[in-house]
Amino acid sequence: MISNMLRFPFSMVDNEIESLFFPEAYRSIAGQGQSAYPPINISTTDKSVDVYLFIAGMNPDDIDLVIEKNMLSVSGTRKLPDAANDDKGSYRQERFEGSFKRVITLPEAVDAESTQAVYKDGVLHISIAKRAETQPRQIKISAQ
């Protein structure tokens, strides 16, 4: 009983507390802001820069990729199915609908001409090769 009484006030203001301490995250989750959509992971290896965008439920034809002056721009429009737009049965909706744009600064060592993009299982994987002259080279040491 006491634990329920202690929990009750916090459950009433969960959203207000989240928006107070984490305003950017709360806006993006609530669909009021677009700054965190789509979420991305970026990794680098000796040979490439790999960017992963998590955009489940989108058609690859609705996504635009542009690399210009070492900036990768990913934009598109996400549309929800008509059933998801029905306000009558919706209790809470956290799925984002609308236009988005993410711009990622790439290292200067990339070769934009050798970019590959693959969309599979809701993840867009963009692999951008690094220029050959910037890749580490193993140097053989000769004994005299």
C-alpha positions as CSV (number, residue, x, y, z in Angstrom):
1,M,0.0,0.0,0.0
2,I,2.7,2.5,1.0
3,S,4.7,1.6,-2.1
4,N,1.7,2.4,-4.3
5,M,1.2,5.7,-2.5
6,L,4.9,6.7,-3.0
7,R,4.8,5.7,-6.7
8,F,1.5,7.4,-7.5
9,P,2.7,11.0,-7.6
10,F,5.6,10.2,-9.8
11,S,3.5,8.3,-12.3
12,M,1.3,11.3,-12.7
13,V,4.2,13.6,-13.7
14,D,6.5,11.2,-15.6
15,N,6.2,13.1,-18.8
16,E,6.8,16.4,-17.1
17,I,9.9,15.2,-15.4
18,E,11.3,13.6,-18.6
19,S,10.7,16.8,-20.5
20,L,12.4,18.9,-17.7
21,F,15.6,16.9,-17.4
22,F,15.8,15.5,-21.0
23,P,14.0,18.1,-23.2
24,E,15.6,17.1,-26.5
25,A,15.1,13.4,-26.0
26,Y,11.5,13.9,-24.9
27,R,10.6,16.1,-27.9
28,S,12.0,13.6,-30.4
29,I,10.2,10.7,-28.8
30,A,7.0,12.6,-28.5
31,G,7.2,13.5,-32.2
32,Q,7.4,17.2,-31.5
33,G,11.0,17.5,-32.7
34,Q,13.0,15.9,-35.4
35,S,16.5,16.3,-34.2
36,A,17.0,12.7,-33.2
37,Y,15.4,11.0,-36.2
38,P,16.6,8.8,-37.6
39,P,19.0,7.5,-34.9
40,I,22.5,6.8,-36.3
41,N,25.6,4.9,-35.5
42,I,28.9,5.8,-37.1
43,S,32.0,3.7,-37.1
44,T,35.3,3.8,-38.9
45,T,37.8,1.2,-39.9
46,D,41.2,1.4,-41.7
47,K,39.4,1.2,-45.1
48,S,36.0,2.8,-44.6
49,V,33.5,5.0,-42.7
50,D,30.3,3.1,-42.0
51,V,27.1,4.9,-41.2
52,Y,24.0,3.0,-40.0
53,L,20.6,4.8,-40.0
54,F,17.7,3.0,-38.3
55,I,14.6,3.8,-40.4
56,A,12.3,0.9,-40.2
57,G,9.2,1.0,-42.3
58,M,10.5,3.2,-45.0
59,N,10.7,2.7,-48.7
60,P,14.3,3.2,-50.0
61,D,13.0,5.3,-52.9
62,D,11.8,7.9,-50.3
63,I,15.4,8.4,-49.0
64,D,17.8,10.9,-50.5
65,L,21.6,10.5,-50.0
66,V,24.0,13.3,-51.0
67,I,27.7,13.7,-50.3
68,E,29.1,17.1,-50.9
69,K,32.3,18.7,-49.4
70,N,32.7,15.8,-46.9
71,M,29.1,16.2,-45.6
72,L,26.7,13.3,-45.9
73,S,23.1,14.5,-46.0
74,V,20.3,11.9,-45.5
75,S,16.8,13.2,-46.0
76,G,13.4,11.8,-46.6
77,T,9.7,11.6,-45.7
78,R,8.3,8.9,-43.4
79,K,4.6,8.2,-43.9
80,L,2.6,6.1,-41.5
81,P,0.0,3.6,-42.7
82,D,-3.5,5.0,-42.8
83,A,-4.6,2.8,-39.8
84,A,-1.8,4.4,-37.7
85,N,-3.3,7.9,-38.3
86,D,-6.7,6.9,-36.9
87,D,-7.0,9.1,-33.8
88,K,-10.0,7.1,-32.4
89,G,-8.0,4.0,-31.3
90,S,-4.7,5.8,-30.6
91,Y,-3.8,5.9,-26.9
92,R,-0.1,6.9,-27.4
93,Q,1.8,7.5,-30.5
94,E,5.6,7.6,-30.5
95,R,6.3,6.7,-34.1
96,F,7.5,9.7,-36.1
97,E,5.8,10.8,-39.3
98,G,7.0,13.6,-41.6
99,S,10.2,14.9,-43.1
100,F,13.6,14.5,-41.7
101,K,17.2,15.5,-42.5
102,R,20.4,14.4,-40.9
103,V,23.8,15.9,-41.9
104,I,27.0,14.1,-40.9
105,T,30.5,15.6,-41.2
106,L,32.8,13.0,-42.7
107,P,36.6,12.8,-42.4
108,E,38.5,14.4,-45.2
109,A,40.1,11.1,-46.1
110,V,36.9,9.6,-47.7
111,D,36.4,8.9,-51.3
112,A,32.8,9.9,-52.1
113,E,32.9,8.1,-55.5
114,S,33.1,4.7,-53.8
115,T,30.1,5.0,-51.6
116,Q,27.7,2.0,-51.2
117,A,24.3,2.1,-49.6
118,V,22.3,-1.0,-48.6
119,Y,18.8,-1.0,-47.0
120,K,18.0,-4.2,-45.2
121,D,15.6,-5.0,-42.3
122,G,15.0,-1.4,-41.5
123,V,18.6,-0.4,-41.4
124,L,20.3,1.8,-44.0
125,H,24.0,0.9,-44.1
126,I,26.2,3.5,-45.9
127,S,29.8,2.5,-46.5
128,I,32.2,5.2,-47.7
129,A,35.7,4.1,-48.6
130,K,38.7,6.0,-47.4
131,R,41.2,7.2,-50.0
132,A,44.0,4.7,-50.6
133,E,46.7,7.2,-49.8
134,T,45.3,7.7,-46.3
135,Q,45.0,4.1,-45.4
136,P,47.7,2.6,-43.1
137,R,50.4,0.7,-45.0
138,Q,52.5,-2.0,-43.6
139,I,56.2,-1.3,-44.3
140,K,58.5,-4.2,-44.6
141,I,61.8,-3.9,-42.8
142,S,64.8,-5.4,-44.6
143,A,67.8,-6.6,-42.6
144,Q,71.4,-5.7,-43.8
